[in-house]
Structures are given as structure tokens and as C-alpha cells.
Amino acid sequence: MMTPEQVLIISAIGGCAALLGLIVIAALAGLIYLATGFLQRAFRALRRHRVTRDDDLSVCLAIDALPTTDHPKEDLR
């Protein structure tokens, strides 16, 4: 049979363990939140880069397709 002091000690240990578990879960949730935000910003920047690259390529292809066959070529010597 347990004394009231032993029951109090066991319940205090259980309460501290529960509090520690909540702190660990909150810290992990914060880290996941920060990592998700970082990844979202990285993917947005990558998407903007791809759109800019595709726009630049389409402009280059349009310029290349212009009928400029009578333009003098540069002397590459």
C-alpha cells in the first residue's frame, strides 16, 4: 500500500512528464512551422525564376524568328 506522500510524488512526476511532453510537442510544431514557411518561400522564388526564364526564352526565340536575313554579319576576326 502506498502512503499519501508516495501518491503525491508519483502524480507530480506524471504531471512533470506531461508538461515536458507538451513543451516538446510545441517546440516541434514551431520548427515544422518555420521549415514550412522557409520551403514555401523557396518554392515561390524557384517558380518566379522559372517563369522569368521561360519569358526570357520566349523573347529570345521571337527575336531569333524575326526575318533579318539582309542584316550584315559581324566580322569575327
Beta strands, then each sheet from edge to edge (+ up, - down):
end
